[in-house]
Amino acid sequence: MERLWHKIYGTRIPAEIDRHRYASVAHLFEEAVEQHAESPAFVGLGGELSYREVERLSRQFAAYLQTELGIKKGDRIALMSPNILAFPVAMFGVIRAGAVQVNVNPLYSATELAHQLRDADVDAVIVFAGATQTLAEAMKSAPVRHVIVVEPGDLGQAPVPSPAVSAELPPFLRFADAVARGEALAFRRVELGGQDLVFLQYTGGTTGISKGAALSHGNLIANIVQFKAATPELFDGGGDIVITALPLYHIFALMVNCLSFFSVGARNVLVANPRDLDGLVACCEQYPFTVITGVNTLFAGLLAHPRFQQLDFSSLRFAFGGGSAILKATSDKWHALTGKHIKEGYGMSETSPIVTLNPLHMAAFSGTVGIPLPSTEVSLRDEAGEEVALGASGELCVRGPQVMRGYWRREQDNAAIFWPDGFLRTGDIAVADADGFIKIVDRLKDMVLVSGFNVYPNEIEAAVASCPGVRESACIGIPDEKTGEAVQLFVVREPGSALSEAQVREHCRARLAAYKQPKYVEFVLDLPKSAVGKTLRRLLRSQSTVAQVR
């Protein structure tokens, strides 16, 4: 694509970054705490921690890991926790000890957790008290040498009720005690470079069982510097207050909210349970936030909350969306309320995560995921690996310093996911315009083939989103004797709506070609979602009543 997007950069955005700005994530951390020692760093259940306190507590925890547990450079430590104060302290302690953090969803099943523990050869687990029963079950088939339990009020200044620790859990140490014991121990600074691993970020990837994206210090540093270079307006003011409702074990919030904003002295407001909209809105009321990140469902939920509609948004500078498509209807409503459009980007665990982003100086909602970040190459390719013509759809392929070295111990998968010239195959179908703006059409595996025509669920869901009475929707392809596949649409009504199937069909007829229109419409109370709010179409396929009948 010959970097068409460089003309959009103008003089605001550099074409290339200094990927060696920091030697490692630990180096970034050290510089940030030195520059912003007295500033508030994290707000969470139980209180607040300054940059100086995060440095001291993480150093003590690192010393405990090194001395008491014998953790060495490259050892894997799983962190299984929601957004509480213990998370960033534990994470920076793990990183400073030279270990590799394995990010784990605390809502995982025992089976999912056991696979991850075995696959990563985890030496120690830092686990939220509420997830200890799951860990106890997982350890029956995936034993771990050390268990450290974190509680919601750890490191805070006020007591917070905690879930009980499972009686089936093997001997463990409480996180607060580990940090306290580290005060008397010597911390040994570990030399870390760009090639050393920092995270194993588990993902389903494009196909198959969950795999660990092996992300290096160099990958994360590159993406942080790329993000900051692509958004000069974002980091020129200082004093930002960031609402962190997306879980930190997800790479989007981890890189953007936590690491990038930590590097400039921002205050992160950690939201332990984003599904508790009342609690999330209370955080927004208490702190005059300047930046918020989310997925479409989170933004839509906030927009529907009466108290959120009454907030003063004069301090809001930017809202960033990712993880799943931001619908134009959602961004338009957000703009009407706050005066700002949601800036959508694209990324994946394998790319640390950001690949593209809408430039901040362009005010309008583009309906795309933006343009590639500096030092990033993209190529849209067909199944043979040939680049498609401009304007045609093809698989989005990426090459750049933020791209992982590969999946952890999966050489066969790595051979399949990279083209010989080093471009990563994302598994997403995209189109590009003459300025290099990328529009994600859909996932390869989610595309529906109706009578030989490609039908993309994202397009249908975007059309249905503007139908009065629709809160959200999702569609899948199901087998059909006449057309090969047919579209089945699932619709969640707005509260109090009497929306009918006939009204949905009429709305679709006015906006979609005949072959794209849903053959089946089913109203449901809610849609299955991942921890970060992505609709899980694979679960809809397995639950589809029409598919079961057929």
N, C-alpha and C positions, 0 to 999 in steps of 0.2 A: 504493500500500500504506500510505499515511499514516504511514510511519515507525513501524510497530508495534513495532520493536525498541527504541525509546527506553525502554520500561519495563524492559528487561533492563539498560540502561545504569545505571539507578539513580543513585546519587551518585558512582559510581566513574568513569564515563566521560562526558566532555562531549559534548553534542549537536553542537557545532560546534568547529572548530579555528581557530587563528590561522595562516592559510596564508601569512602574511608574516613568520613567525618568523625565517626566514633570507631574505636577498635572493636568494641563489643557492646552488648546491652548493659553490661556491668559498668563500662566506661561512661555510657550515657547517664546511667543512674548516679554515678559518683559526681559527675559535673552538675547535674540538676540539684542534688542535695547541697552541694557547696554554694551554688548561686541563690538558692531559694530556701535556705535552712529554716527560717522562721515563718515561712508562709504555710497556710493550711494545705495539706496534700489530699487527705481522704476524710470524708464524712460518711459515717455509717451507723448501724445499730450500736448504741452505747456511747457514741461520742465522736471525737475528731482526732486525727493525728497530723502533726506538722511534718515537713520534710525532714527536719532534724530527728524527730522521733522515729520515722520510718527507717532512717539510716541506722539508728542505734538498735532498734528492735530486730531489723533484718540481719544486722551484723551478729547480734547475739544468737539468733536462730541458725545462721550459717556456721558459727563456731560450734554450736551443739551438734549439728549434722556432721561436721568434720571430725570432731573429737569423740563424741559419745557414740555415734552411729558408724563412724569410719567411712563416711561418704567421700568418694573420690571423683575427680574430674571425669565427666562422661557417664556417671551412674544415673539411672533413671528414677525419678521420684514423681509419683502421681499426686496431683492436687485435685481433690473432689469436693468443691465447695461453692455455694452461692456467693453473691457479692456482699461480703462482710469485711470488716477491717482486717481480719486475719489473712484474707486472700492476698492483697499486695505485699504484705509483710512476709508471708510465707514464700511467695513467688520470688521476691528479690533476695530472700535468704537462700533459696535453692540456686538461683542464678549465681550469686556471689560465692557459693560453695563450689561452683564449677559443674554442678549437676545439670541434667536435662529434665525439664519439667514436662510431664505427660498430663495434658489437660483433660479432665474427666467430668462429664455431666453428672451431677449428683442425683439426677432422676433416672439414671440407667438402671436396667434390670440386672440381676445377678449374672445372668448369662452374658450380657453385653460387657459388663465390667470384667468378668473372668477372662474373656477373650483379650481385652485390652491389657490386663495385667500380665498375662502369659506372653502375649506378642511383644510387649515392650521390655520384658524381663525386669519388671519393676522391683527396686530394692526396698522402697518405703512408700507408704501411702499416708497422705495428709487428708483426713476425711471429715466431713461435716457430721456432727453428732446424729442428725436426722437420717443419715444414709448408712449408719453403721450396721443395721440389720442386713442391708444389701451386701455390704462388704463381707460380713461374716459368712453369708451364703456363698459368695464368690470365692472366698479363700479356701473353701472345701476342695476346690479343684485348681485353684491358683494361689498357693501359699505365698505370703509376703513376709519378709523378715521383720519389718518394723511398721508399727501403726501409730500415728499421731492424730488425736481427735481435736478438731476445732469446734468451738461453740459460738453462737451468734454474738455474744457480748465480749468475746476475747479482745483484749487490748483497749477496750473502751473505758470510759470514766463512770458509766452508770450500768447497773445490773440489767441483764436482758434474759428472760426465761429461755431455757434451752431444752430441746428434745432429749429424752433419755437415751443413754448409750445402750446398745443391744447387749443383753446378758450373754449372748453367744459369741461376742467378739473376743478373740484371743487377747492376751495381755497387751496393754497399750499405754501410751503416755499422753497427757493432755498438752495441747499446744502451748498454753500459757505457762505451764511448768517447764517445757522445753526451752522457751524463750528466757525464762528466769534463770534456768541453770546455765544458759550460755553466757550470762553476764560475767561469770568467773572464769570463762574459758578463753583461750587465745584464738583469734580469727586469723587464718592464713590466706592472704590474698592470692587468688588463682589467676595465672596468666591465660587470658582467653583471646582468641582471634576470630576472624571472620568465618573460617572453615569449621569451627567448633559448633556442635549442635546446641540449641537453646530450648527448643520445644519439639515434642512429638504431638502433632495435632491430628487426631484421628478423624477420619472422614470415610464416607462410603465411596468417595471418588466418583468416577463415571460409571463404574460397574462393580459388582461383587461385594465381598465382605469388607468390613471396616478396616482401613489401612492407616498407618501412621505417616503423615506427611512430615518428612524430616527437615525441619526448618533450622537454619544456622543463624548464628549471631549476625553474619553478613547479610542474610536474607532480611531479617527484621530491621537492621539498621538501614539498609537500602530503602525499604518501603517507608520507613519513618521519614527519611530525608526526602524521598520522592513526594510523599504526601505533603510535607511542609513546603517543598518547592512549588508544587502545583496549586497551593492555596496561600499565596503570600498575604492576602487580606486577612486570613484567619489568625495568623500568629503575630500580627504587628501591634496589637493593643496590649496584651498581657492582662493578668487578673481575671482570666476566664473561669467561669463556674460551669462544669460539665455534668449533665444528668446522665448517669451510667445505669440504665435500666437493662440493657442487653447484658447477658452473662459474660463475665470476664474469662470463663473457660472457652468462650467462642472467640476466634481469632480477630473478628472485626472489632469488638469492644476492647480486646486485649491490646491490639496495636494502636487503634485510633484513640479511644478514650483514655486508656491507661498510659501506655508508653509515650505516645506522641505528645499528649498534653502534660504528662509528668515532666517531659524534657524542657517545658517552658514555664513551669511553676504554677500550673492551673490547679484548681480545687475540684476533685472528683466527688460527686455525690453518689454514693453506692446504694443502689436499690436492690434489696435482697430478693424481693418477690414482685417482679413486674406484672404478674397476673392480678395482683391486688391493686386495682386501679385507684381505689380510694387512697391507699398508702402512697402510690406513685404521685398522684396529684398533690397530696400533702407535702411531699418533697419539693415539688415545683412551686407550691405556694410559699414555702419557707425560705427557699434560696432563689434569688433573682438570676436564674440561669441564663447563660449567654450562648451555650451550645447544647444540642440534644441529638442523640443518634437513635435510630430505631429501624424497625421493619414496618411494612405497610400496615399490618394488623395493629401494631402498637400505636402508630399515629392515628389510625382510624378510631381506636378505642379512646384515646385522649380527646379527640374531637367530639366524641359523643358524650363526654362526661360534663355534666352541668357546671361543676366548680371549675374545671379547666377552662371553660368558655368565659369565665369571669376574670381570668388572670390578666395582669399587666404584662404585656410582651415587649415593652420598650427596651429591655436589656437584651433581648434575643438577637443574636447576630446571624447564626446559621443553624440549619437542621440538616442532618445527613441521613440518607436512607440507603439500605443495601440488604443483602441476604435473600431478598425476593423482590419482584418488581414493585416499584412505587407506582400506583395507579394515578392517572391524571386527575381523576375525581377527588382522590385523597389530597393530592398536592394543591389543587384549586381551593378546597375547603380550608386547608392549612394556611394558604396565602390570604384567604378572606379573613381569617381569624387573627393571624399573627403579622401579616404584612410581608412574609417571607415564603418563597417556594421551598420545597424539600429538594436538596441537592442529592441526586441519585448517583451512585457509583456501582462498579462491578468488581467482584473479586471472588476468591475461593481460598480454602485452606492451603492449597498447594502453592499459592502466590503471596502469602504473608500478610494480608490478603489482596490489597488493592491493585487492580490493573488499569481501570479507567475511572474517570470522575468528571462530572460537569463543572466547567470553570466557574468560579465564584463570581467573577465580574459580569457574567451573563445572567440577567435577572430572571428571564422567562423559564418556564418548565419546558424542557426540550423533548420529553418523551423518549429520550435515549439514556444510556448509562454513561454518556460523556465521551471524552477522548482519552487516549492512553497517557499515563503519567510520564514524566521525563525519564529517559534511559529505558523506555519500554517499547518493544516492537510487537505488533500484532499482525496476524495474517489470517485471512478467511480462506479455508481450503475445502476441497471436495474429498471424497473417500480415498482417492488415489494420492492425496497430498499436494495436489496442484492448486494454486491460488485461483479463486473464482474472480470473475469480472466485477468491477465496482458496481454496487447496487444489487448484486446477486447474493443469495444466502449461502453461507458455508460455515463449517465448524470454526469457531474462534480458537486460534492458536497463539500462544504467548511466549516471548523470550525476553528475559531481563534479569537484573541482579536480585529481584525479589522472588524469583521462581525457585522452588525447592530443588535440592539435589536429587530427590527421588523419594519413593516410599521406603519406609524402614524395612530392610531385609526382604525386599520383594523385587528381585531382579527381573523376573518374568513380567510383572506388571509395569515396571519401569521401561522395559523395552517396548511395550505396547503403547504407553502414554506419551512418549517423546518421539517426534519425527527425527530422522537422522541428522538434520541440521540444528537440533537442540530446541525446537519449538515444542512447548507443552500443549497437548490436546486437552481442551477444557471439557469437551462433551456438550458444549452449548452452541446452538445455531444462532448466527448473527448476520446482520447486514450493516454496511457502512455507507455513509453519504460522501459527497465530494469534499467535505471538510474533515473527514475522518471520524465523525461522530458514530458511535457504535450503538446499534439497537439489538438487544437480545430477543430473538424470536421465540426460542424455547429450548428445552433440553432435547437432545437427540432421542432419548428414550421416552420422552413424554409426547413427542409428535404423534398425531393421529393421521392415518392414511385412509382417506375416504374416497373410494372409487378412483384411486390413483392420485388424488390431490392431497398435498400436505396441508394439514390443519394444525394450528398451533394454539394450545390451550390458553396461553397468555393473552392472545388477541381476543379470544371469546370472553374471557374473564374481564378484560378491560372494557369491552363493549357492555357487558351486563352490569358493570359497576355503576353506570350512569342511569340505570333503571330505578325509578322511585320505588322505595320499599325494599330494595336489596341492601342488606348489610355487607355481605360478602358472598363469593361464589367460587366454585372450582369445577373443572371439567376433566374428563378422562376419555380414553377411547376404549370401546368394548367390541368384541367380535360381532359381526353382522353378516348374515348369509348373502345379502344382496350387494353391499358396498365394501365388504372386507372388514372395515371397522366403521363404527358409528360414534357420534359424540353424545356422551351423557353428562348433563349439567346438574350440579348440586347447588342449591340456593339456600342461604340463611336469610330469613326476613328480618327487617328492622323491627324492634319491639313495637307491638300494637298494629303492625301492618297486616292487611288482608290481601296482600299481593297474590294473584292467581297464576296458574300455569299459562293460561291464555294471554295474560298481560306480558309475561316474560317472553313468550313466543312472538308476540306482536313487536315487542321492543327489538328482539334479535332480527326479525325479518327486515326491519327498517335499516339495519346497520351491518348485516353480514350476508355474504353470498350464500346461495341456497345450500351448497355442500358443507358450509361451515356451521349451519344452524343445528342446534341440539336436536337429536332425535328423541331423547328422553330428558325430562325435567323432574327432578326430585327435590322436595323441600326437606331440609334437615335442621335440627336445632343448633348444631355447630359443626365445624370441620376439624378433622384431626390435624394437629400441628406439632412441629418440633419445639424444642425448648426456646428457640429464638423466633418462633412465630411463622416459620415456613409451613405452608400447607403440604401435607404428606399425601400426595396423589397415590402413592403405592398402597396406602391403607384404604383409600377410597376404592381402588380396584378390587382389593380383597373383600371389601364390605358391600360392594355394589349389589343391590337387590336385583337389578336387571341382568347383570352378568351372571348371577346365581341362577336366575330363571332360565337364561339361555344356555 
